[in-house]
């Protein structure tokens, strides 16, 4: 009774869509194996493994996997209670505290792998519900990373209670240029600097930008995407935490990117591009980082969410 799941990384918020929009990215992700055994354990390997807790109560994948076990309890009657322990192996491909949905990817992969190890085929809402428990243990209660990691593509999280998410169209040739400075920004820290209340005119503009960005993705309207990918809430307050953010953003837009902002809590900076301008934008963004160590990648939008491997 064993299963392995790969879950892609994601760009949370996608600019103005704070806590409600997320975009899955291809080529980066976490791989989690869950085995139902008589002995519980959490093993972590790979990228930043030393920073990931192995305590099952603090590990996102383990919390999500055990939450899934509770959700499917009625289907477990055929398994003797002493055997309902989880041996969890995590191969990290996503860096920790980089704004690429690392904890959410581990949570989704852990939840789905636990269900598959038991021979079950969970609904997306069940996966997201269990994964949410893992995300809460690490960064907070939001679906902007969990939803696209589960479903792939661009996803709108309309509601958490109950979970209601909407998969949205994505143009075939659009992709994402990513620059990740080698600094760490804890999600809880990045959320703490954001105001709990905001003036009405700013809130209205943010809502309009989010709706317009969804329309731009649906229609493939590059000009609208450039106008709409404008975050007035988190970006102005988090930009100071990211080395050379303004320079990188300006370089991306000058090189033809449709929009550029902070991925999740950062420090990763993302730009929406297409096949024609993508390499040029990435090179311009690289040049703007100057003296700071960083990683750069041009990533396709992941059309497939978490899946068995």
C-alpha positions in Angstrom: 0.0 0.0 0.0 2.2 2.7 -1.4 1.9 5.7 -3.8 4.1 8.5 -5.1 2.8 11.8 -6.3 4.4 14.8 -8.0 3.0 18.2 -7.4 4.1 21.3 -9.4 5.1 24.6 -7.9 2.9 27.7 -8.3 2.8 31.5 -8.6 0.5 32.7 -5.8 -1.7 35.8 -6.2 -0.6 36.3 -9.8 -0.3 40.0 -9.0 -3.6 41.5 -7.9 -5.4 38.3 -7.0 -4.3 38.2 -3.4 -5.2 34.8 -1.9 -7.6 34.0 -4.7 -5.6 33.5 -7.9 -2.8 31.0 -8.5 -0.9 29.7 -11.5 0.8 26.3 -11.7 4.3 26.2 -13.2 5.9 23.3 -15.0 9.3 21.8 -14.4 9.5 22.5 -10.6 7.8 20.6 -7.9 7.9 18.2 -4.9 7.6 14.4 -5.0 6.0 12.7 -2.0 5.7 8.9 -1.4 3.3 7.6 1.2 3.3 4.0 2.4 0.8 2.7 4.9 2.8 0.6 7.4 3.1 -0.2 11.0 5.7 2.5 11.7 5.3 6.2 11.2 8.2 8.3 9.9 8.9 11.4 7.8 12.0 11.5 5.6 13.0 14.6 3.7 15.5 14.7 0.9 16.4 17.2 -1.9 16.3 21.0 -2.0 16.6 22.7 1.4 15.8 19.3 3.1 17.6 20.5 6.2 15.0 23.3 6.6 12.0 21.1 6.5 10.8 19.7 9.8 10.4 15.9 10.1 8.1 16.1 13.1 4.8 14.8 11.7 2.8 17.5 13.5 4.9 20.3 11.8 5.5 18.8 8.4 3.1 20.0 5.8 3.0 16.8 3.8 2.5 14.7 6.9 -0.2 16.9 8.3 -2.1 16.8 5.0 -1.6 13.0 4.6 -2.9 12.3 8.1 -5.8 14.7 7.4 -6.7 12.7 4.3 -6.6 9.5 6.4 -9.3 11.0 8.8 -11.4 12.2 5.9 -11.5 8.7 4.3 -11.9 6.9 7.6 -15.2 5.1 6.6 -13.3 3.5 3.7 -10.5 2.2 5.9 -12.5 -0.4 7.8 -10.7 -3.2 5.9 -7.4 -2.1 7.4 -6.5 -3.0 10.9 -5.8 0.0 13.1 -2.2 -0.9 13.9 -1.4 -0.7 10.2 -2.7 2.8 9.8 0.6 4.6 10.1 2.2 6.6 7.4 5.8 6.3 6.3 6.3 9.5 4.3 9.3 10.3 2.0 9.5 13.8 0.6 11.8 14.7 -2.3 11.9 18.5 -2.4 12.3 20.2 -5.7 11.0 23.5 -4.6 13.1 25.8 -2.4 11.8 26.7 1.1 10.4 30.2 1.6 10.9 31.2 -2.0 7.3 32.1 -3.0 6.8 29.1 -5.3 4.2 27.2 -3.3 6.7 24.8 -1.7 4.6 24.0 1.4 1.4 23.8 -0.7 3.0 21.4 -3.2 4.1 19.1 -0.4 0.7 19.3 1.2 -1.2 18.5 -2.0 1.2 15.6 -2.9 1.0 14.2 0.7 -2.8 14.3 0.7 -3.2 12.7 -2.8 -0.5 10.1 -2.1 -2.1 9.0 1.1 -5.5 8.5 -0.7 -3.9 6.6 -3.6 -1.9 4.4 -1.2 -5.2 3.3 0.3 -6.6 2.5 -3.2 -8.9 5.5 -3.2 -9.5 8.1 -5.9 -10.3 11.4 -4.0 -12.2 14.3 -5.5 -10.2 17.5 -6.0 -12.2 19.1 -3.2 -11.1 16.4 -0.8 -7.5 16.7 -1.8 -7.6 20.5 -1.3 -9.4 20.2 2.1 -6.7 17.9 3.4 -3.9 19.9 1.8 -5.3 23.0 3.5 -4.6 21.4 6.9 -0.9 21.1 5.9 -0.7 24.7 4.6 -2.3 26.0 7.8 0.5 24.3 9.8 3.1 26.2 7.8 1.9 29.4 6.3 -1.8 30.1 6.7 -5.3 29.3 5.5 -5.5 30.1 1.8 -6.0 28.2 -1.5 -4.2 30.4 -4.0 -1.3 27.9 -4.2 -3.2 24.7 -3.3 -5.9 25.1 -6.0 -3.6 25.4 -9.1 -1.2 22.8 -7.7 -4.2 20.4 -7.5 -5.8 21.2 -10.8 -3.1 22.7 -13.0 -3.3 26.0 -14.9 -4.8 29.2 -13.6 -7.3 28.8 -10.9 -9.6 31.1 -8.9 -10.3 30.2 -5.3 -13.8 31.7 -4.9 -14.4 30.3 -1.4 -12.7 28.2 1.3 -15.9 27.4 3.3 -17.1 25.5 1.4 -14.2 25.0 -1.0 -15.2 26.4 -4.4 -12.5 26.8 -7.0 -12.8 27.6 -10.7 -10.3 26.5 -13.4 -9.7 29.3 -15.9 -8.5 29.3 -19.5 -4.8 29.9 -20.2 -3.4 30.9 -23.6 -1.3 28.1 -25.2 1.8 30.2 -25.8 2.0 32.1 -22.5 4.6 31.1 -20.0 6.4 32.5 -16.9 9.8 34.0 -16.4 11.1 33.5 -12.9 13.9 35.1 -10.9 14.5 33.8 -7.4 17.0 35.8 -5.3 18.8 33.7 -2.7 17.1 35.2 0.2 14.3 33.7 2.3 11.0 35.4 3.1 8.7 33.5 5.5 5.1 33.7 4.5 3.9 34.5 7.9 6.3 37.4 8.1 5.3 38.7 4.7 1.6 38.5 5.6 2.2 40.3 8.9 3.3 43.6 7.2 0.0 43.8 5.2 -2.8 46.0 6.5 -6.0 44.4 7.8 -8.1 47.2 6.5 -7.8 49.2 3.2 -9.5 52.2 1.7 -12.4 51.7 -0.6 -11.0 53.2 -3.8 -7.9 51.0 -3.6 -10.0 47.9 -2.9 -12.2 48.7 -5.9 -9.2 49.1 -8.2 -7.7 45.8 -6.9 -10.9 44.0 -7.6 -11.1 45.5 -11.1 -7.5 44.5 -11.8 -8.1 40.9 -10.7 -11.2 40.6 -12.9 -9.4 42.2 -15.9 -6.5 39.8 -15.5 -8.8 36.8 -15.6 -10.3 38.3 -18.8 -6.9 38.8 -20.3 -5.9 35.2 -19.7 -9.3 34.0 -21.1 -8.9 36.1 -24.3 -5.2 36.1 -24.7 -5.2 39.9 -24.6 -1.6 40.9 -23.9 -2.3 44.6 -23.6 -5.1 44.0 -21.1 -2.8 41.7 -19.1 -0.2 44.5 -18.9 -2.7 47.0 -17.6 -4.4 44.5 -15.2 -1.3 42.8 -13.6 -1.1 45.7 -11.2 -1.0 44.8 -7.5 -1.7 47.8 -5.3 -2.0 45.8 -2.0 0.9 43.4 -1.3 3.6 44.4 -3.9 4.2 48.0 -2.6 4.7 46.6 0.9 6.7 43.5 0.1 9.0 45.0 -2.7 11.5 46.3 -0.1 12.1 42.8 1.1 13.3 41.7 -2.4 16.7 42.9 -3.7 16.5 44.9 -6.9 12.8 44.2 -7.3 11.9 47.5 -9.1 14.9 47.2 -11.5 13.9 43.6 -12.4 10.3 44.6 -12.9 11.2 47.5 -15.1 13.6 45.3 -17.1 10.9 42.7 -17.7 8.3 45.2 -18.9 10.8 47.0 -21.1 11.7 43.7 -22.7 8.1 43.0 -23.6 6.6 41.1 -20.6 2.9 41.3 -20.3 3.2 41.9 -16.5 5.6 41.4 -13.6 5.1 41.1 -9.9 6.0 39.1 -6.8 5.2 35.4 -6.7 3.3 34.7 -3.5 5.2 36.2 -0.6 8.4 36.4 -2.5 11.3 36.6 -3.0 10.6 35.1 -6.5 9.7 37.6 -9.1 7.6 36.4 -12.0 6.8 37.9 -15.4 4.1 36.7 -17.8 5.5 36.3 -21.3 5.0 34.3 -24.5 7.3 32.2 -26.6 8.4 35.2 -28.7 9.5 37.5 -25.9 10.2 35.0 -23.1 14.0 34.5 -23.5 14.6 38.2 -24.0 12.6 39.0 -20.9 14.4 36.5 -18.8 17.8 37.7 -19.9 16.8 41.3 -19.1 15.6 40.3 -15.6 18.8 38.4 -15.0 20.9 41.5 -15.9 18.9 43.6 -13.5 19.8 41.4 -10.5 23.5 42.5 -10.8 25.4 41.6 -7.6 22.8 39.3 -5.9 22.9 35.5 -6.2 19.8 34.2 -7.9 18.2 31.4 -9.9 16.5 32.0 -13.2 14.0 29.9 -15.2 11.6 30.2 -18.1 8.7 27.9 -17.2 5.7 26.7 -19.1 2.4 26.9 -17.3 1.7 23.4 -15.9 -1.5 22.1 -17.6 -1.6 19.1 -15.3 -1.8 19.4 -11.5 -0.7 16.9 -8.9 -0.6 13.3 -10.2 0.7 9.8 -9.5 4.2 8.9 -10.9 
